[in-house]
Amino acid sequence: MDQIVNILEDSLFFQGLTKAECETLAKFLTSKNIPEGNVVFLENMPGESLYIIKKGAVKISRMLTSGREKTVVVLGADDIFGELALFDDDSRSVSAFVAEDAELLCFHKNDFERLCSENPVLALKISRNMIKLFSQRVRETQADYQKLLKWCLGKNILADK
């Protein structure tokens, strides 16, 4: 349990949590060892958990309309993925495959909902950190999209005036 608490304390995702709050949260997490090549979840499956990579690597990808797989990112130790599952009932928008033998910490949606009832202050802190993560990812995606548009158009049409 101490190792899990250390991971939580070092994670930007759980920034601002006290040691006692990390200890409380750790009780809600389960550990999974998944060998390389196995599936964590597939695109369009129901989302049920957020995952923290304790060790190993996970490839996040999505299927293109051509039927080919496109790697979005490869994540490593301390990275988090699948967080949308805690907040909505939609299906997964990407697939996750273990790229290197991995130990994952799982935070199930039902446990998050239980945490919300039992410790709303802690749940609010976690929710705020998730919102910060979502905002950061939207901004990064927007910047990448602008770069792509500039490249495609060969112009600087998005420059500030």
Backbone as JSON, one array per atom type, in Angstrom:
{
  "sequence": "MDQIVNILEDSLFFQGLTKAECETLAKFLTSKNIPEGNVVFLENMPGESLYIIKKGAVKISRMLTSGREKTVVVLGADDIFGELALFDDDSRSVSAFVAEDAELLCFHKNDFERLCSENPVLALKISRNMIKLFSQRVRETQADYQKLLKWCLGKNILADK",
  "N": [[0.82, -1.2, 0.0], [2.01, 1.22, 0.69], [3.66, 1.75, -1.5], [1.8, 2.3, -3.49], [0.63, 4.6, -2.44], [2.85, 6.3, -2.59], [3.11, 6.5, -5.39], [0.71, 7.84, -5.99], [1.12, 10.24, -4.61], [3.22, 11.31, -6.07], [2.13, 11.8, -8.53], [0.98, 14.07, -10.98], [-1.66, 14.12, -11.51], [-2.94, 13.61, -9.14], [-2.3, 15.74, -7.65], [-2.01, 17.96, -4.89], [-3.34, 16.46, -3.04], [-3.41, 15.28, 0.29], [-1.22, 13.2, 2.29], [-2.79, 11.5, 3.85], [-5.17, 11.56, 2.37], [-4.3, 10.37, 0.01], [-3.78, 7.83, 1.02], [-6.38, 7.06, 1.69], [-7.55, 7.06, -0.88], [-5.99, 5.06, -2.09], [-7.05, 2.73, -1.07], [-9.2, 2.25, -2.66], [-8.23, 1.41, -5.04], [-7.31, -1.17, -7.35], [-4.94, -3.67, -8.29], [-3.54, -4.8, -11.37], [-1.8, -7.18, -13.21], [-0.63, -7.32, -16.43], [0.34, -9.04, -19.25], [2.62, -8.27, -21.98], [1.23, -7.41, -25.14], [-1.39, -8.02, -24.63], [-4.85, -6.97, -24.37], [-6.12, -4.06, -22.85], [-8.44, -2.51, -22.98], [-10.91, -2.16, -25.59], [-11.67, -0.01, -28.34], [-14.89, 1.4, -28.45], [-15.9, -0.29, -26.51], [-17.73, -0.52, -23.4], [-16.88, 1.97, -21.0], [-15.24, 1.57, -17.9], [-13.28, 1.96, -15.99], [-10.57, 3.97, -14.72], [-7.09, 4.03, -15.38], [-3.88, 3.7, -13.93], [-0.56, 3.64, -14.77], [1.62, 1.65, -13.26], [3.97, 0.25, -13.73], [5.7, -0.56, -16.8], [4.38, -0.34, -20.19], [1.82, 1.15, -22.2], [0.02, 1.11, -25.18], [-1.93, 3.45, -26.82], [-4.48, 3.54, -29.12], [-6.4, 4.04, -32.17], [-8.93, 2.98, -34.46], [-8.84, 3.61, -37.91], [-10.93, 4.86, -40.57], [-10.19, 3.46, -42.79], [-9.65, 1.02, -41.83], [-7.22, 0.53, -40.76], [-4.97, 0.57, -37.96], [-4.2, 3.3, -35.87], [-1.65, 4.55, -33.99], [-1.95, 6.52, -31.18], [-0.61, 7.39, -28.88], [2.09, 6.28, -26.8], [2.14, 5.24, -23.58], [3.78, 5.46, -20.36], [5.22, 4.5, -17.16], [3.54, 5.91, -14.39], [1.78, 7.36, -15.94], [-1.63, 8.15, -16.83], [-4.7, 6.81, -17.98], [-7.9, 6.42, -19.63], [-9.63, 7.92, -18.14], [-12.05, 9.22, -18.73], [-14.05, 7.38, -18.36], [-14.85, 7.49, -15.72], [-16.63, 9.55, -15.6], [-18.64, 9.52, -17.54], [-21.09, 7.58, -19.4], [-20.44, 6.7, -21.86], [-19.01, 4.82, -24.61], [-15.66, 3.52, -25.01], [-13.3, 5.65, -26.6], [-10.95, 5.04, -27.76], [-8.51, 2.37, -28.16], [-6.64, 0.31, -25.88], [-3.59, -1.22, -25.53], [-1.27, -3.47, -24.07], [2.02, -2.65, -24.28], [4.39, -3.3, -23.19], [5.16, -5.57, -20.65], [2.98, -4.94, -18.0], [2.03, -3.35, -14.94], [-0.91, -2.31, -13.69], [-2.81, 0.14, -11.98], [-6.13, 0.17, -11.06], [-8.99, 2.17, -11.07], [-12.12, 1.88, -10.46], [-15.27, 2.87, -11.84], [-17.55, 2.52, -10.2], [-16.33, 2.51, -7.7], [-15.32, 5.1, -7.64], [-17.72, 6.51, -7.57], [-18.65, 5.62, -5.12], [-16.67, 6.74, -3.49], [-17.28, 9.42, -3.92], [-19.65, 9.62, -2.48], [-18.85, 8.88, 0.11], [-16.63, 10.46, 0.74], [-16.78, 13.37, -0.11], [-15.17, 15.71, -0.32], [-12.58, 14.83, -0.97], [-13.22, 13.55, -3.38], [-13.99, 15.77, -4.88], [-11.55, 17.15, -5.09], [-10.1, 15.32, -6.66], [-11.71, 15.33, -8.94], [-11.42, 17.99, -9.78], [-8.72, 17.96, -10.48], [-8.87, 16.2, -12.61], [-10.36, 17.7, -14.41], [-8.51, 19.73, -14.91], [-6.59, 18.19, -16.25], [-8.1, 17.38, -18.51], [-8.51, 19.91, -19.67], [-5.88, 20.65, -20.28], [-5.27, 18.68, -22.18], [-7.1, 19.3, -24.2], [-6.19, 21.85, -24.95], [-3.62, 21.16, -25.9], [-4.33, 19.51, -28.03], [-5.7, 21.35, -29.61], [-3.6, 23.09, -30.29], [-1.99, 21.31, -31.75], [-3.75, 20.77, -33.84], [-3.92, 23.29, -35.06], [-1.27, 23.54, -35.96], [-1.25, 21.46, -37.83], [-3.19, 22.39, -39.65], [-1.89, 24.7, -40.6], [0.31, 23.54, -41.84], [-0.97, 21.97, -43.79], [-2.24, 23.9, -45.34], [-0.17, 25.48, -46.03], [0.29, 28.06, -45.31], [0.28, 30.92, -43.17], [-2.22, 31.37, -41.9], [-3.44, 31.37, -39.45], [-2.22, 33.08, -37.78], [-1.74, 35.46, -35.14], [-3.25, 38.68, -35.22]],
  "CA": [[0.0, 0.0, 0.0], [2.89, 2.4, 0.72], [4.13, 2.01, -2.85], [0.68, 2.94, -4.2], [0.53, 5.96, -1.89], [3.96, 7.07, -3.19], [2.75, 6.77, -6.79], [-0.33, 8.86, -5.98], [1.71, 11.5, -4.16], [4.11, 11.82, -7.12], [1.37, 12.01, -9.77], [0.35, 15.38, -11.19], [-3.1, 13.89, -11.54], [-3.44, 13.63, -7.76], [-1.64, 16.89, -7.04], [-2.79, 18.67, -3.89], [-3.9, 15.53, -2.06], [-2.56, 15.01, 1.44], [-0.83, 11.79, 2.43], [-3.97, 10.79, 4.36], [-6.12, 11.42, 1.25], [-3.73, 9.35, -0.89], [-4.0, 6.55, 1.69], [-7.8, 6.76, 1.51], [-7.75, 6.72, -2.29], [-5.31, 3.8, -2.39], [-7.95, 1.63, -0.68], [-10.18, 2.07, -3.73], [-7.54, 0.97, -6.25], [-6.92, -2.57, -7.46], [-3.77, -3.85, -9.14], [-3.64, -5.82, -12.41], [-0.6, -7.44, -14.0], [-1.06, -7.7, -17.77], [1.51, -9.28, -20.1], [2.74, -7.58, -23.27], [0.41, -7.91, -26.24], [-2.79, -8.17, -24.23], [-5.74, -5.82, -24.47], [-6.68, -3.49, -21.62], [-9.8, -2.32, -23.45], [-11.03, -1.88, -27.01], [-12.51, 1.09, -28.8], [-16.33, 1.14, -28.46], [-16.33, -1.05, -25.33], [-18.15, 0.37, -22.3], [-15.8, 2.4, -20.1], [-15.56, 1.22, -16.52], [-12.18, 2.25, -15.07], [-9.39, 4.78, -15.0], [-5.91, 3.22, -15.13], [-2.59, 4.34, -13.66], [0.5, 2.68, -15.1], [2.61, 1.53, -12.18], [5.19, -0.08, -14.48], [5.41, -1.05, -18.13], [3.95, 0.62, -21.21], [0.52, 0.89, -22.81], [-0.18, 1.82, -26.44], [-3.29, 3.93, -27.04], [-4.67, 3.64, -30.57], [-7.78, 4.03, -32.66], [-9.09, 2.46, -35.82], [-9.18, 4.59, -38.94], [-12.0, 4.38, -41.45], [-9.59, 2.53, -43.75], [-9.48, -0.26, -41.16], [-5.88, 0.46, -40.17], [-4.83, 1.07, -36.59], [-3.34, 4.48, -35.74], [-1.17, 4.76, -32.62], [-2.12, 7.9, -30.72], [0.48, 7.65, -27.94], [2.52, 5.17, -25.96], [2.25, 5.77, -22.22], [4.66, 4.7, -19.48], [5.02, 4.55, -15.72], [2.9, 7.08, -13.77], [0.77, 7.95, -16.81], [-3.02, 7.8, -16.54], [-5.56, 6.77, -19.16], [-9.24, 5.89, -19.4], [-10.29, 8.73, -17.11], [-13.42, 9.6, -19.1], [-14.98, 6.35, -17.88], [-15.37, 7.84, -14.4], [-17.57, 10.66, -15.68], [-19.77, 9.33, -18.46], [-21.45, 6.19, -19.7], [-20.15, 6.45, -23.26], [-18.04, 3.76, -24.88], [-14.27, 3.95, -25.16], [-13.02, 6.31, -27.88], [-9.69, 4.47, -28.23], [-8.14, 1.06, -27.62], [-5.41, 0.31, -25.09], [-2.89, -2.5, -25.59], [-0.03, -3.48, -23.29], [3.17, -2.65, -25.17], [5.47, -3.88, -22.39], [4.53, -6.12, -19.44], [2.54, -3.79, -17.21], [1.23, -3.41, -13.72], [-1.82, -1.18, -13.73], [-3.72, 0.38, -10.87], [-7.46, 0.42, -11.62], [-9.94, 2.91, -10.24], [-13.4, 1.58, -11.11], [-16.3, 3.91, -11.78], [-18.37, 2.28, -9.0], [-15.55, 2.94, -6.53], [-15.3, 6.56, -7.66], [-19.04, 6.96, -7.11], [-18.68, 5.37, -3.67], [-15.82, 7.77, -2.91], [-18.05, 10.68, -3.96], [-20.62, 9.59, -1.38], [-18.2, 8.74, 1.41], [-15.64, 11.51, 0.98], [-16.99, 14.32, -1.21], [-14.07, 16.68, -0.45], [-11.54, 14.14, -1.73], [-13.74, 13.35, -4.74], [-13.95, 17.07, -5.55], [-10.15, 17.41, -5.43], [-9.76, 14.46, -7.79], [-12.47, 15.83, -10.1], [-10.78, 19.23, -10.24], [-7.48, 17.58, -11.17], [-9.25, 15.61, -13.9], [-10.75, 18.82, -15.27], [-7.25, 20.35, -15.35], [-6.01, 17.29, -17.25], [-8.91, 17.51, -19.72], [-8.23, 21.23, -20.25], [-4.54, 20.59, -20.86], [-5.31, 17.86, -23.38], [-7.83, 20.07, -25.22], [-5.28, 22.89, -25.44], [-2.58, 20.51, -26.71], [-4.97, 19.06, -29.26], [-5.97, 22.54, -30.41], [-2.32, 23.56, -30.84], [-1.61, 20.35, -32.79], [-4.67, 20.96, -34.96], [-3.51, 24.51, -35.75], [-0.05, 23.23, -36.7], [-1.63, 20.64, -38.97], [-3.85, 23.27, -40.63], [-0.86, 25.55, -41.21], [1.1, 22.69, -42.72], [-1.8, 21.58, -44.94], [-2.54, 25.06, -46.18], [1.09, 26.1, -46.45], [0.17, 29.49, -45.05], [0.2, 31.28, -41.76], [-3.53, 32.04, -41.81], [-3.93, 31.39, -38.09], [-1.36, 33.96, -36.98], [-2.43, 36.56, -34.44], [-3.19, 39.95, -35.94]],
  "C": [[0.87, 1.26, 0.0], [3.38, 2.77, -0.66], [3.04, 2.71, -3.67], [0.53, 4.38, -3.73], [1.63, 6.84, -2.48], [3.67, 7.43, -4.63], [1.72, 7.89, -6.85], [0.25, 10.22, -5.6], [2.57, 12.14, -5.24], [3.39, 12.18, -8.42], [0.79, 13.42, -9.83], [-1.17, 15.27, -11.13], [-3.71, 13.96, -10.15], [-2.77, 14.73, -6.95], [-2.57, 17.55, -6.02], [-3.46, 17.77, -2.87], [-2.9, 15.34, -0.92], [-2.19, 13.53, 1.45], [-2.02, 10.97, 2.91], [-4.99, 10.57, 3.24], [-5.61, 10.38, 0.25], [-3.92, 7.96, -0.29], [-5.45, 6.11, 1.55], [-8.07, 6.31, 0.08], [-7.15, 5.36, -2.63], [-6.19, 2.6, -2.05], [-8.97, 1.32, -1.77], [-9.55, 1.5, -5.0], [-7.23, -0.53, -6.19], [-5.76, -2.65, -8.45], [-4.01, -4.99, -10.12], [-2.28, -5.95, -13.08], [-1.06, -7.98, -15.35], [0.18, -7.86, -18.65], [1.44, -8.5, -21.42], [1.87, -8.25, -24.32], [-1.06, -8.06, -25.9], [-3.54, -6.84, -24.29], [-6.16, -5.36, -23.08], [-8.16, -3.21, -21.88], [-9.77, -1.97, -24.93], [-11.95, -0.71, -27.27], [-13.96, 0.59, -28.9], [-16.81, 0.22, -27.34], [-16.85, -0.06, -24.29], [-16.95, 0.72, -21.43], [-16.19, 2.11, -18.66], [-14.49, 1.63, -15.52], [-11.21, 3.27, -15.63], [-8.2, 3.89, -14.65], [-4.69, 4.11, -14.89], [-1.53, 3.28, -13.96], [1.54, 2.72, -13.99], [3.97, 1.18, -12.77], [4.78, -0.65, -15.83], [5.0, 0.05, -19.08], [2.64, 0.17, -21.83], [0.39, 1.76, -24.06], [-1.66, 2.17, -26.57], [-3.44, 4.14, -28.55], [-6.16, 3.71, -30.91], [-7.8, 3.52, -34.09], [-9.48, 3.59, -36.76], [-10.28, 4.01, -39.82], [-11.49, 3.39, -42.49], [-9.41, 1.14, -43.14], [-8.1, -0.44, -40.55], [-5.9, 1.05, -38.76], [-3.86, 2.24, -36.57], [-2.95, 4.63, -34.27], [-1.28, 6.24, -32.28], [-0.94, 8.28, -29.83], [0.85, 6.35, -27.25], [2.82, 5.77, -24.59], [3.14, 4.87, -21.38], [4.32, 4.9, -18.02], [4.52, 5.92, -15.27], [1.89, 7.78, -14.68], [-0.61, 7.39, -16.47], [-3.79, 7.78, -17.85], [-6.91, 6.17, -18.78], [-10.07, 6.7, -18.44], [-11.71, 9.15, -17.45], [-14.46, 8.62, -18.56], [-15.56, 6.69, -16.51], [-16.52, 8.83, -14.48], [-18.75, 10.46, -16.62], [-20.01, 7.85, -18.71], [-21.19, 5.85, -21.17], [-19.13, 5.32, -23.4], [-16.65, 4.38, -25.05], [-14.05, 4.55, -26.54], [-11.73, 5.81, -28.51], [-9.53, 3.06, -27.68], [-6.85, 1.21, -26.84], [-4.84, -1.1, -25.08], [-1.61, -2.41, -24.76], [1.14, -3.65, -24.24], [4.41, -3.25, -24.5], [4.84, -4.35, -21.1], [4.22, -4.99, -18.46], [1.85, -4.2, -15.92], [0.41, -2.14, -13.7], [-2.6, -1.09, -12.43], [-5.05, 0.8, -11.48], [-8.33, 1.14, -10.61], [-11.29, 2.77, -10.96], [-14.41, 2.7, -10.88], [-17.17, 3.75, -10.53], [-17.65, 2.73, -7.74], [-15.44, 4.45, -6.47], [-16.63, 7.11, -7.16], [-19.2, 6.73, -5.6], [-17.84, 6.41, -2.93], [-16.54, 9.11, -2.86], [-19.04, 10.75, -2.8], [-19.94, 9.63, -0.02], [-17.24, 9.88, 1.75], [-15.71, 12.54, -0.14], [-15.86, 15.34, -1.39], [-12.93, 16.07, -1.27], [-11.98, 13.94, -3.18], [-13.7, 14.65, -5.53], [-12.51, 17.41, -5.96], [-9.73, 16.59, -6.65], [-10.45, 14.95, -9.06], [-11.83, 17.09, -10.66], [-9.48, 18.92, -10.98], [-7.78, 16.96, -12.54], [-9.65, 16.7, -14.88], [-9.5, 19.54, -15.79], [-6.59, 19.5, -16.44], [-6.77, 17.39, -18.58], [-8.59, 18.82, -20.43], [-6.88, 21.24, -20.94], [-4.55, 19.81, -22.17], [-6.05, 18.57, -24.51], [-6.91, 21.14, -25.81], [-4.18, 22.3, -26.33], [-3.13, 20.06, -28.05], [-5.24, 20.24, -30.18], [-4.69, 23.07, -31.04], [-1.84, 22.62, -31.95], [-2.47, 20.52, -34.04], [-4.28, 22.21, -35.75], [-2.23, 24.28, -36.55], [-0.36, 22.42, -37.96], [-2.29, 21.49, -40.06], [-2.83, 24.14, -41.36], [-0.05, 24.75, -42.21], [0.31, 22.35, -43.98], [-2.04, 22.74, -45.89], [-1.29, 25.77, -46.68], [1.11, 27.59, -46.22], [0.15, 29.7, -43.55], [-1.12, 31.99, -41.52], [-4.04, 32.13, -40.39], [-3.09, 32.29, -37.18], [-2.2, 35.04, -36.32], [-2.23, 37.84, -35.22], [-3.17, 41.07, -34.97]]
}
